[in-house]
Every structure is written in structure tokens, then in C-alpha cells.
Amino acid sequence: MTTPAGRGAGGRGPVTRRLTLRARMALLTAVAVALAVAACATAGWLITRNQLYRELDRRLAAVSGGPPGPEGEGPARPVARQLAEALAACSGRPTAGGARPPGPFEIVQLIDARGRICTVPGSGSLTVTAADVRVARGESGPLYRDGDGVTADGTKDRVRVLTRPFRTDRGERAAVSFALSLDEVQGPLDNLALLLAAVTALGVLASAGAGLMIARASLRPVDELTDAVEHIARTEDLAVRIPEEGTDEIARLGRSFNSMTAALAASREHQSQLIA
């Protein structure tokens, strides 16, 4: 069996053409700018997300009876009375009236110290975590978290939850979880992510074009040096000189090249004189 052309005994594929120096400079510039733009876009998205979540947490605290305080501080009295009725109904005790969903929340749910769930009629339900049970037992303070819930009409939703301690008039220890939908936060965040992705893509394209122009301008002296070398190789004319303006590396290379051609010309002149 013959070995395919371009492949060695080790099974190596065809040798790919290396990028030119100009292309590599443009590529490196585009990658550097893309990383910088992506980092700034990610930082902006995270800062916006934190601000939106902070505002949502503030609303949760405000409408549930004020900022969460130490253990034993419950929601405002009108809300607490309705929650106490719901907890009594959950425990099988008679209540003064049917419990109603308190406040402007999407979901409200009670958890007693034994971890039992007491749903408020017409208020949906939440997935209870071990952290919620610890709050109900008084082992930890109020907490904010993201969670999953089911609204009163049976729709599953991602929600922001505030679970805070709660004591009834009978002194029963429990916790109440208030939830607001994350749609009002997630929607703007998704739109912002699309906008930042588009800006990043435009930044990459613009940086690629700028990289090509920068590489072309930076390598112009190298092109002149290449032309001079090719001219000498064709004509053996050692009198060719290239510009030496500046103090950068390209200018030093030009001066070194001119010194080399001058030395070669002097050597050729001495050889001609010797032969003569």
C-alpha cells in the first residue's frame, strides 16, 4: 500500500501554510480587542444583573413588611394575620375566615418548624429547600434565593424568594416565603446579553480591520527592505540604499542593511583592485 502524497510514515497530514506576518499581527490585534470587549461586556452584564436583583430584593422586603430583621420579627400585622389564619388552617384548627393571598406577591407559602408546607389558597406553591426549613426552625436568619414555583393557575415559573421568620399570636415558630417572578429581571438581562453580543461582534470586526491597517503601516519599511534585497539579488547592484529615518527596530535594521551593502561594495572594489 502506497503512502498518500504529503503524508509521512507517522500519518501527519499535509503541511498547512503559515500565516504571513501581516496576517498574524492583524489576528493578534483582533483577538486582543475581542477579549477586552468581551470582558467589558461581561462585567457590564454582571453589574446590571446585580443591580436588578438588588432592586427586586428591595421590593420583596418592602412589600413583605419591611427589611428583614432579627429572628422573631415577622411581616406587617395585616399580612401576619392572614398568614396566621393560613397556618391554623394547615394545622387543622378553626379560623376566623378564609385565608387570602396577602400582598402583591405571585406566590406566598408557609413552612412550619417541622418542615411541613402550608400553602395559602389561591397563591400557588414553591419548592422548599433545606435553607427554608432552617429559617422556620430559627436556626438561620432571613434569606434571599432563586427558586422554582407554580402559580395559582398552574404555570411553572422561576421566582425570586424571600424566606423570613414568622411567629403567630400563639407563639408558633414558622417561616413564610414570598416570591416574585424573575421575568421582569430575566427579560431585560436577555435583551442586554443580545445587545452586548452584537457590540462584541462589531468590535471584533472593527478590530480586525484596524489590525490589518496597523499591520500594513507597520510593515511598510519591511516591504521596502524586501524590495531592496530582491533588487540586489537580481541586479547585484550594491549601491542601493533604503531610508534610515527613525530610531525604532526597523530603522536599525535598515542602517544595518545599508552598512552591510556598503561593506560588500567596498570588498568588491578591493577585490577588483587586487585582480587589476
N, C-alpha and C positions, 0 to 999 in steps of 0.2 A: 504494500500500500504506500503510495507516494505521499509525501508531506505537502499540504497545500502551500502555495506560494505565500510568502510573507509570514509563515509560522515556523518557529524553531522547534527543536526537539522537546522543549519544555511546554509546548502548547501556548506560547504567547501570541496574542493577537497582533494585527497589523499595527505598526508604529504610527501613532497619531501625530499629526502636525502640531508643533508647538506654536503657541500664540506669539505674535510679534510683540516687541517691547511696547509699542504704542497701544496695542490691544490690551496688554496686561495692565498698563498704567490706567487705562480707562476702566477696566474691570475692577481694579482695586479701589479706584475713586468711587465707582458706583456702589460697591459693597460697603465701603466705609460710610458713605452718606445714607445708604439704606439702613444700616444698623443704627445710626444716630437718629434717623427719623422714626424708626420702629420703636426705639427706646423712649423717645419723647412721646409718641402716640400712646404707648402702653402706660407710661406714667400719667398722662392726662386722663386716660380712661379710668385708671385705678383711683385717682384723686376725685374724679366726678362720681364714681361709684360710691366711694366713702361718704361724700357729701350727701348724696341721695339717700343712702342708708341712714345716715345720721338724722336727716330730716324726717324720715319715716319713723325712726325710733322716738324722736321727739313727739311726733303726733301720737304714737301709741301711748307714750307716757302721759301726755296731756289729757287725752280723751278717756283714759282708764283711771283717772283720779289724781293726776299729778306725778312728778318724778318719783320712781321707786325709792323708798326709804328703808330703814332698818326692818328687821323681822317683826311681824305683827302689824305693820302699817298696811291697811287694806285700801281698796278703792273708795271713791266718794260714797257718801251714805245712800243716795238714790240707787246707785249701781249695786252697792253691797246688799241692800235689802232684797233686790231681785235675785242676786246670786245666792243669798241665804235661803230663799224660797226654793230655788232650783236644787240646792244641796239637800234640803229637807225632803223634797220630792224624790230625789235619788235615793235617800236613806229609807224611804217608805213612811215618813211622818206626814201628818196632815199639814197643809199650807194654807195661807190666807187667800191665795188666789193663784191663777196660772202664771207660771214664770214666763217672762217675755225676754227676747234678746235685748240686753242692755246696751245702750250706746250705739254709735255708728260703726260698729265692727262688722266684718264679714263673718267671723266665727268667734264664739265665746265658749269656753269649756272649763269645767271644774274638775279638780283632781283631789280626792281626799288623802289623808295621811297613809292609808293602806294601798294607795295607788289605783283605786277604783276611779273610773271615768264617769263624770256626771255631765251629760250634755244638756244644754239649755234648749228647750223646744224652739224650733224654727231658726236655729243658729248654726247648724252644721256640726262638724266634728273635726278633731285634729289627731294626728299621730303623736302619741305620748312617748317621751324619751325618759331615760333614767334620770337626766338632769331635772326634768319637771317633777318627778316623784321626790327627789331630794329637796326641792323647794317646798313641796307640800308637807314634808316631814320636818321642815325647819332646819335642815342640815346645810342649806346654802341660801344665799340671797337671791333677789330677782335676777332674771337673765333674759337676754335677747338671743334669738336664734332664727335661722331659716327652717321651714318645715313644710310638710305636705298636709293638706286639708281637703275636706269635702264640704262644699257649701250646702245651704238648705235645699237647693234644687237638685242636688246630686252631682254637681260639677266638681271635678278634681282640680285643685289649684295649688300653686306654690305660694306660700304666705310668709310674712314676717311675723314672728310670735314674740310676745312679751309675757313671761310667766312670773307672777309675783305672789308673795304670801297673802293669805286671806284667813281671817278669823270671823266666825259667825258670832251672833249675840250669845250663843250658848257656850262660846269659848272653844269651839271645834277648830282644829288646825287643818288647813287645806291650802290649795293653790288655785289660782284662776289664770287661764291663758287667754289672752286677747290676740287676735290675728287680723292683719290687713293684707290684701293681695299685693304680690310683688309685681303685678303687671304694670303699675304706674311707674315703677323703677326700671323693670327689665326692658320695657318698650323704648324709653329714651336711651338706655345703655346699648341696645342693639342698633339703634339708628346711629349713635355716636361711633360704635365699632365699625359700621359700614363706611361712615364718612372718613374716619381715620385710616381705614384700609385704602380707600380711594386716594387720600392725600399721600399716603406712603408710596403707593404705586406711581403716582405722578412725580413724587420726589425721586424715586429710583430712575425713572425715565429721564428726568431733567438732569440728574447727576451723571447718568451715562453719557448724555450729550455733552455736558460740561467737561467730563473726563476726557472725551475724545478731543475737544478743542484744546484743553490744557496739555494733553499729551502731544498734540501736533505742534503747539507753540514751543513746548519744552524741548522737543526732539528736532527742531529745525536746524540748530547747529550740528547735530549729529548727522542729519541728512547732507549738510554741506560738506562735512568731513568725509562722508562716504563717497560723495560725488568726486571730491578731490582725489581720494585714493584710487577710485576706478579710473579717473583720467590719467593718473600717473601710471597705472598698470597697463593702460592701452598705449600711451604715447611715450613713456619713460621720460617725461618732462618734469625734472626735479625743481624747476623754477616756480611751480605752482605754490601759492600760499593761501591760507584760509584766514578769515578775520579772527583777531585775538582780543576783542573788546570784552571787558568784564573781569571779574575775579572768581567766578564760580568754577566748578569742576570741568564744565565744557570748555571754558576759556583756557584753563590749564592744559586740557587735552589738546586744544588747538595749538598752543605755544609749543608743547612737546612735539607735536607732529611737524610743525614748521622747523624746529631745531633739528629733528631727525632728517628731514629732506635737505636742509642746508648742509648737514654733516655728510650726507650721501653725495650731494653735489660737489662738495669740496674734495671728498675721497675720489670721485670720478675724475675731477680736474687734476689731482695729484697723480693718479694712475696714467692719465693721458700724457702728462709732462714726463713721467718716468719712461713711458714707452717711446716718446719722442727723443 
